[in-house]
Amino acid sequence: MPHDPLARPPFVRVAEVSEIRPGTSKLVVGPFDKPMALFNVNGQIFAINAVCPHRGGPLAAGTLTGSVVGCPWHGWTFDVTTGQPDHPGGHSVAAYDVKVEGGVVYVGWLTR
Ligand code: FES
């Protein structure tokens, strides 16, 4: 099968692990059509859409408590490991595959 030049590579380099200390986050803009928020939860990196589905708040600037980020604008909360709300009836955001190799963070396809 011929290579599709428009196909997105399976994983894209987005950051160094050292830029995202445990309990912190990083906004990534550029490699994807939407900004992405990376989070370090106890040494493991997760990636979700950075735009809050409520009114567009910046989730990468939210407060991370365990694996739950609170939107800085009105407090909606999301589990960054899945993109799902941390409470019944909440809204969700897209979550992406992440892999770390040699201290570099790569983000891939949607996990859901
Ligand atoms: S914009 Fe995120 S809670 Fe309102």
Backbone and ligand atoms as CSV (ligand in chain L), in Angstrom:
chain,resi,resn,atom,element,x,y,z
A,1,MET,N,N,0.856,-1.190,0.000
A,1,MET,CA,C,0.000,0.000,0.000
A,1,MET,C,C,0.900,1.251,0.000
A,2,PRO,N,N,0.634,2.238,-0.863
A,2,PRO,CA,C,1.480,3.435,-0.911
A,2,PRO,C,C,1.341,4.267,0.356
A,3,HIS,N,N,2.414,4.989,0.686
A,3,HIS,CA,C,2.403,5.834,1.877
A,3,HIS,C,C,1.524,7.062,1.632
A,4,ASP,N,N,0.657,7.368,2.564
A,4,ASP,CA,C,-0.202,8.557,2.466
A,4,ASP,C,C,0.547,9.740,3.076
A,5,PRO,N,N,0.970,10.718,2.252
A,5,PRO,CA,C,1.752,11.834,2.795
A,5,PRO,C,C,0.973,12.714,3.760
A,6,LEU,N,N,-0.350,12.600,3.750
A,6,LEU,CA,C,-1.162,13.412,4.659
A,6,LEU,C,C,-1.448,12.683,5.973
A,7,ALA,N,N,-1.086,11.430,6.046
A,7,ALA,CA,C,-1.369,10.664,7.256
A,7,ALA,C,C,-0.532,11.200,8.413
A,8,ARG,N,N,-1.156,11.293,9.572
A,8,ARG,CA,C,-0.445,11.757,10.757
A,8,ARG,C,C,0.443,10.625,11.269
A,9,PRO,N,N,1.675,10.940,11.666
A,9,PRO,CA,C,2.497,9.874,12.238
A,9,PRO,C,C,1.851,9.346,13.507
A,10,PRO,N,N,2.119,8.101,13.860
A,10,PRO,CA,C,1.429,7.505,15.008
A,10,PRO,C,C,1.709,8.224,16.318
A,11,PHE,N,N,2.916,8.718,16.493
A,11,PHE,CA,C,3.231,9.468,17.715
A,11,PHE,C,C,4.062,10.693,17.346
A,12,VAL,N,N,3.815,11.799,18.042
A,12,VAL,CA,C,4.503,13.057,17.768
A,12,VAL,C,C,5.222,13.510,19.027
A,13,ARG,N,N,6.472,13.934,18.873
A,13,ARG,CA,C,7.260,14.443,20.003
A,13,ARG,C,C,6.667,15.775,20.467
A,14,VAL,N,N,6.373,15.901,21.763
A,14,VAL,CA,C,5.741,17.129,22.248
A,14,VAL,C,C,6.471,17.800,23.405
A,15,ALA,N,N,7.309,17.061,24.132
A,15,ALA,CA,C,7.943,17.671,25.307
A,15,ALA,C,C,9.033,16.761,25.845
A,16,GLU,N,N,9.809,17.302,26.780
A,16,GLU,CA,C,10.743,16.512,27.573
A,16,GLU,C,C,10.055,16.215,28.910
A,17,VAL,N,N,10.261,15.031,29.416
A,17,VAL,CA,C,9.670,14.689,30.713
A,17,VAL,C,C,10.124,15.677,31.788
A,18,SER,N,N,11.364,16.125,31.694
A,18,SER,CA,C,11.920,17.014,32.727
A,18,SER,C,C,11.201,18.358,32.790
A,19,GLU,N,N,10.430,18.685,31.761
A,19,GLU,CA,C,9.672,19.945,31.756
A,19,GLU,C,C,8.406,19.855,32.597
A,20,ILE,N,N,7.993,18.635,32.932
A,20,ILE,CA,C,6.704,18.442,33.613
A,20,ILE,C,C,6.955,17.667,34.897
A,21,ARG,N,N,7.183,18.374,35.969
A,21,ARG,CA,C,7.426,17.717,37.250
A,21,ARG,C,C,6.146,17.040,37.742
A,22,PRO,N,N,6.272,16.022,38.606
A,22,PRO,CA,C,5.071,15.389,39.151
A,22,PRO,C,C,4.133,16.421,39.772
A,23,GLY,N,N,2.851,16.308,39.450
A,23,GLY,CA,C,1.851,17.227,39.978
A,23,GLY,C,C,1.696,18.504,39.174
A,24,THR,N,N,2.417,18.605,38.043
A,24,THR,CA,C,2.319,19.817,37.223
A,24,THR,C,C,1.855,19.464,35.807
A,25,SER,N,N,1.711,20.505,35.000
A,25,SER,CA,C,1.180,20.318,33.642
A,25,SER,C,C,1.940,21.196,32.655
A,26,LYS,N,N,1.691,20.932,31.374
A,26,LYS,CA,C,2.313,21.733,30.314
A,26,LYS,C,C,1.340,21.836,29.150
A,27,LEU,N,N,1.202,23.035,28.615
A,27,LEU,CA,C,0.377,23.254,27.433
A,27,LEU,C,C,1.208,22.993,26.189
A,28,VAL,N,N,0.641,22.241,25.255
A,28,VAL,CA,C,1.317,21.953,23.988
A,28,VAL,C,C,0.442,22.475,22.861
A,29,VAL,N,N,1.026,23.366,22.053
A,29,VAL,CA,C,0.286,23.932,20.916
A,29,VAL,C,C,1.123,23.722,19.671
A,30,GLY,N,N,0.508,23.235,18.618
A,30,GLY,CA,C,1.250,23.137,17.372
A,30,GLY,C,C,1.153,21.819,16.656
A,31,PRO,N,N,1.574,20.726,17.270
A,31,PRO,CA,C,1.590,19.485,16.487
A,31,PRO,C,C,0.200,18.960,16.145
A,32,PHE,N,N,-0.809,19.441,16.873
A,32,PHE,CA,C,-2.153,18.907,16.673
A,32,PHE,C,C,-3.108,20.040,16.332
A,33,ASP,N,N,-4.293,19.675,15.870
A,33,ASP,CA,C,-5.249,20.701,15.492
A,33,ASP,C,C,-5.829,21.421,16.702
A,34,LYS,N,N,-5.707,20.818,17.877
A,34,LYS,CA,C,-6.205,21.464,19.094
A,34,LYS,C,C,-5.090,21.492,20.135
A,35,PRO,N,N,-5.081,22.504,21.001
A,35,PRO,CA,C,-4.079,22.504,22.062
A,35,PRO,C,C,-4.285,21.326,22.997
A,36,MET,N,N,-3.196,20.856,23.550
A,36,MET,CA,C,-3.227,19.666,24.373
A,36,MET,C,C,-2.580,19.992,25.726
A,37,ALA,N,N,-3.107,19.387,26.763
A,37,ALA,CA,C,-2.558,19.576,28.105
A,37,ALA,C,C,-1.921,18.270,28.557
A,38,LEU,N,N,-0.643,18.362,28.927
A,38,LEU,CA,C,0.068,17.201,29.468
A,38,LEU,C,C,0.106,17.321,30.983
A,39,PHE,N,N,-0.040,16.207,31.666
A,39,PHE,CA,C,-0.008,16.197,33.133
A,39,PHE,C,C,0.912,15.086,33.613
A,40,ASN,N,N,1.621,15.344,34.685
A,40,ASN,CA,C,2.456,14.334,35.321
A,40,ASN,C,C,1.769,13.907,36.609
A,41,VAL,N,N,1.264,12.672,36.612
A,41,VAL,CA,C,0.612,12.117,37.794
A,41,VAL,C,C,1.534,11.058,38.377
A,42,ASN,N,N,2.205,11.396,39.452
A,42,ASN,CA,C,3.120,10.457,40.122
A,42,ASN,C,C,4.138,9.862,39.160
A,43,GLY,N,N,4.663,10.695,38.271
A,43,GLY,CA,C,5.709,10.249,37.361
A,43,GLY,C,C,5.224,9.724,36.032
A,44,GLN,N,N,3.919,9.581,35.863
A,44,GLN,CA,C,3.385,9.105,34.590
A,44,GLN,C,C,2.726,10.278,33.860
A,45,ILE,N,N,2.971,10.369,32.553
A,45,ILE,CA,C,2.474,11.490,31.765
A,45,ILE,C,C,1.164,11.111,31.069
A,46,PHE,N,N,0.199,12.044,31.109
A,46,PHE,CA,C,-1.091,11.860,30.438
A,46,PHE,C,C,-1.395,13.091,29.595
A,47,ALA,N,N,-2.208,12.901,28.545
A,47,ALA,CA,C,-2.529,13.999,27.634
A,47,ALA,C,C,-4.031,14.059,27.400
A,48,ILE,N,N,-4.596,15.258,27.556
A,48,ILE,CA,C,-6.007,15.488,27.242
A,48,ILE,C,C,-6.126,16.780,26.437
A,49,ASN,N,N,-7.291,16.969,25.834
A,49,ASN,CA,C,-7.566,18.240,25.170
A,49,ASN,C,C,-7.461,19.355,26.204
A,50,ALA,N,N,-6.807,20.455,25.826
A,50,ALA,CA,C,-6.539,21.519,26.794
A,50,ALA,C,C,-7.692,22.495,26.968
A,51,VAL,N,N,-8.755,22.350,26.178
A,51,VAL,CA,C,-9.842,23.326,26.209
A,51,VAL,C,C,-11.025,22.756,26.983
A,52,CYS,N,N,-11.409,23.428,28.043
A,52,CYS,CA,C,-12.531,22.974,28.859
A,52,CYS,C,C,-13.828,23.018,28.053
A,53,PRO,N,N,-14.622,21.935,28.108
A,53,PRO,CA,C,-15.867,21.906,27.338
A,53,PRO,C,C,-16.957,22.830,27.886
A,54,HIS,N,N,-16.742,23.419,29.052
A,54,HIS,CA,C,-17.741,24.343,29.586
A,54,HIS,C,C,-17.736,25.645,28.777
A,55,ARG,N,N,-16.704,26.448,28.954
A,55,ARG,CA,C,-16.624,27.711,28.202
A,55,ARG,C,C,-15.215,27.978,27.685
A,56,GLY,N,N,-14.453,26.906,27.498
A,56,GLY,CA,C,-13.147,27.054,26.864
A,56,GLY,C,C,-12.009,27.398,27.792
A,57,GLY,N,N,-12.158,27.150,29.056
A,57,GLY,CA,C,-11.089,27.442,30.015
A,57,GLY,C,C,-9.833,26.626,29.738
A,58,PRO,N,N,-8.675,27.144,30.183
A,58,PRO,CA,C,-7.384,26.505,29.909
A,58,PRO,C,C,-7.047,25.417,30.927
A,59,LEU,N,N,-7.307,24.164,30.570
A,59,LEU,CA,C,-7.123,23.079,31.534
A,59,LEU,C,C,-5.662,22.879,31.929
A,60,ALA,N,N,-4.716,23.229,31.053
A,60,ALA,CA,C,-3.298,23.084,31.422
A,60,ALA,C,C,-2.922,24.039,32.547
A,61,ALA,N,N,-3.740,25.054,32.772
A,61,ALA,CA,C,-3.484,26.006,33.859
A,61,ALA,C,C,-4.293,25.656,35.101
A,62,GLY,N,N,-4.969,24.516,35.075
A,62,GLY,CA,C,-5.785,24.117,36.206
A,62,GLY,C,C,-4.954,23.524,37.325
A,63,THR,N,N,-5.619,23.282,38.434
A,63,THR,CA,C,-4.960,22.681,39.596
A,63,THR,C,C,-5.120,21.176,39.542
A,64,LEU,N,N,-3.981,20.477,39.644
A,64,LEU,CA,C,-4.005,19.014,39.602
A,64,LEU,C,C,-3.986,18.473,41.025
A,65,THR,N,N,-5.002,17.674,41.355
A,65,THR,CA,C,-5.081,17.023,42.659
A,65,THR,C,C,-5.159,15.525,42.411
A,66,GLY,N,N,-4.085,14.824,42.700
A,66,GLY,CA,C,-4.033,13.413,42.305
A,66,GLY,C,C,-4.070,13.344,40.798
A,67,SER,N,N,-5.082,12.661,40.245
A,67,SER,CA,C,-5.216,12.581,38.785
A,67,SER,C,C,-6.354,13.471,38.274
A,68,VAL,N,N,-6.871,14.338,39.126
A,68,VAL,CA,C,-8.011,15.175,38.733
A,68,VAL,C,C,-7.573,16.627,38.577
A,69,VAL,N,N,-7.899,17.202,37.404
A,69,VAL,CA,C,-7.601,18.618,37.195
A,69,VAL,C,C,-8.897,19.413,37.319
A,70,GLY,N,N,-8.784,20.561,37.974
A,70,GLY,CA,C,-9.906,21.475,38.092
A,70,GLY,C,C,-9.694,22.648,37.150
A,71,CYS,N,N,-10.688,22.931,36.317
A,71,CYS,CA,C,-10.596,24.064,35.398
A,71,CYS,C,C,-10.457,25.367,36.211
A,72,PRO,N,N,-9.516,26.221,35.835
A,72,PRO,CA,C,-9.296,27.445,36.616
A,72,PRO,C,C,-10.430,28.464,36.492
A,73,TRP,N,N,-11.298,28.303,35.515
A,73,TRP,CA,C,-12.340,29.314,35.334
A,73,TRP,C,C,-13.560,29.087,36.225
A,74,HIS,N,N,-14.146,27.884,36.200
A,74,HIS,CA,C,-15.350,27.656,37.003
A,74,HIS,C,C,-15.312,26.334,37.766
A,75,GLY,N,N,-14.178,25.644,37.727
A,75,GLY,CA,C,-14.012,24.492,38.594
A,75,GLY,C,C,-14.492,23.148,38.094
A,76,TRP,N,N,-14.880,23.039,36.822
A,76,TRP,CA,C,-15.236,21.705,36.338
A,76,TRP,C,C,-14.014,20.808,36.488
A,77,THR,N,N,-14.249,19.523,36.762
A,77,THR,CA,C,-13.132,18.622,37.046
A,77,THR,C,C,-13.129,17.417,36.102
A,78,PHE,N,N,-11.903,16.978,35.769
A,78,PHE,CA,C,-11.711,15.877,34.829
A,78,PHE,C,C,-10.558,14.998,35.329
A,79,ASP,N,N,-10.719,13.697,35.134
A,79,ASP,CA,C,-9.619,12.782,35.427
A,79,ASP,C,C,-8.683,12.785,34.226
A,80,VAL,N,N,-7.469,13.259,34.411
A,80,VAL,CA,C,-6.560,13.415,33.267
A,80,VAL,C,C,-6.076,12.074,32.724
A,81,THR,N,N,-6.252,10.993,33.485
A,81,THR,CA,C,-5.799,9.688,32.995
A,81,THR,C,C,-6.769,9.111,31.964
A,82,THR,N,N,-8.001,9.621,31.946
A,82,THR,CA,C,-9.009,9.087,31.026
A,82,THR,C,C,-9.736,10.169,30.226
A,83,GLY,N,N,-9.705,11.409,30.686
A,83,GLY,CA,C,-10.505,12.475,30.091
A,83,GLY,C,C,-11.940,12.486,30.589
A,84,GLN,N,N,-12.274,11.509,31.415
A,84,GLN,CA,C,-13.644,11.405,31.923
A,84,GLN,C,C,-13.833,12.342,33.126
A,85,PRO,N,N,-15.090,12.720,33.399
A,85,PRO,CA,C,-15.350,13.495,34.613
A,85,PRO,C,C,-15.057,12.633,35.842
A,86,ASP,N,N,-14.761,13.273,36.941
A,86,ASP,CA,C,-14.484,12.503,38.162
A,86,ASP,C,C,-15.731,12.340,39.008
A,87,HIS,N,N,-16.877,12.699,38.460
A,87,HIS,CA,C,-18.130,12.595,39.210
A,87,HIS,C,C,-19.253,12.271,38.221
A,88,PRO,N,N,-20.320,11.632,38.696
A,88,PRO,CA,C,-21.432,11.269,37.805
A,88,PRO,C,C,-22.061,12.504,37.164
A,89,GLY,N,N,-22.385,12.390,35.896
A,89,GLY,CA,C,-23.088,13.468,35.209
A,89,GLY,C,C,-22.191,14.560,34.664
A,90,GLY,N,N,-20.874,14.452,34.890
A,90,GLY,CA,C,-19.956,15.478,34.384
A,90,GLY,C,C,-19.677,15.307,32.901
A,91,HIS,N,N,-18.981,16.272,32.350
A,91,HIS,CA,C,-18.589,16.213,30.953
A,91,HIS,C,C,-17.181,15.634,30.834
A,92,SER,N,N,-16.825,15.236,29.604
A,92,SER,CA,C,-15.508,14.651,29.388
A,92,SER,C,C,-14.737,15.460,28.348
A,93,VAL,N,N,-13.450,15.176,28.266
A,93,VAL,CA,C,-12.599,15.748,27.219
A,93,VAL,C,C,-11.848,14.600,26.541
A,94,ALA,N,N,-11.342,14.868,25.348
A,94,ALA,CA,C,-10.587,13.844,24.631
A,94,ALA,C,C,-9.303,13.512,25.377
A,95,ALA,N,N,-8.935,12.241,25.352
A,95,ALA,CA,C,-7.671,11.796,25.953
A,95,ALA,C,C,-6.858,11.086,24.877
A,96,TYR,N,N,-5.547,11.175,24.988
A,96,TYR,CA,C,-4.653,10.680,23.947
A,96,TYR,C,C,-3.640,9.699,24.508
A,97,ASP,N,N,-3.211,8.785,23.636
A,97,ASP,CA,C,-2.123,7.868,23.993
A,97,ASP,C,C,-0.844,8.652,24.212
A,98,VAL,N,N,-0.080,8.248,25.188
A,98,VAL,CA,C,1.211,8.876,25.482
A,98,VAL,C,C,2.260,7.786,25.625
A,99,LYS,N,N,3.434,8.033,25.083
A,99,LYS,CA,C,4.560,7.152,25.394
A,99,LYS,C,C,5.776,8.012,25.702
A,100,VAL,N,N,6.644,7.486,26.554
A,100,VAL,CA,C,7.857,8.194,26.954
A,100,VAL,C,C,9.046,7.301,26.607
A,101,GLU,N,N,9.975,7.859,25.860
A,101,GLU,CA,C,11.181,7.125,25.488
A,101,GLU,C,C,12.375,8.055,25.630
A,102,GLY,N,N,13.362,7.620,26.385
A,102,GLY,CA,C,14.577,8.411,26.524
A,102,GLY,C,C,14.329,9.798,27.076
A,103,GLY,N,N,13.353,9.931,27.968
A,103,GLY,CA,C,13.065,11.228,28.564
A,103,GLY,C,C,12.252,12.156,27.685
A,104,VAL,N,N,11.750,11.642,26.560
A,104,VAL,CA,C,10.953,12.447,25.635
A,104,VAL,C,C,9.513,11.952,25.649
A,105,VAL,N,N,8.571,12.919,25.643
A,105,VAL,CA,C,7.149,12.590,25.646
A,105,VAL,C,C,6.616,12.630,24.218
A,106,TYR,N,N,5.947,11.569,23.822
A,106,TYR,CA,C,5.299,11.489,22.509
A,106,TYR,C,C,3.803,11.283,22.735
A,107,VAL,N,N,2.993,11.980,21.922
A,107,VAL,CA,C,1.542,11.812,22.023
A,107,VAL,C,C,1.022,11.225,20.720
A,108,GLY,N,N,0.084,10.282,20.867
A,108,GLY,CA,C,-0.443,9.585,19.710
A,108,GLY,C,C,-1.919,9.801,19.515
A,109,TRP,N,N,-2.599,8.742,19.221
A,109,TRP,CA,C,-4.006,8.827,18.845
A,109,TRP,C,C,-4.901,8.978,20.062
A,110,LEU,N,N,-6.145,9.300,19.769
A,110,LEU,CA,C,-7.171,9.339,20.814
A,110,LEU,C,C,-7.293,7.983,21.475
A,111,THR,N,N,-7.428,7.975,22.773
A,111,THR,CA,C,-7.696,6.717,23.455
A,111,THR,C,C,-9.188,6.439,23.498
A,112,ARG,N,N,-9.993,7.449,23.250
A,112,ARG,CA,C,-11.448,7.264,23.191
A,112,ARG,C,C,-12.060,8.447,22.479
L,1,FES,S1,S,-14.625,27.072,31.379
L,1,FES,FE1,FE,-13.971,25.357,32.529
L,1,FES,S2,S,-15.360,25.259,34.162
L,1,FES,FE2,FE,-16.057,26.917,32.988
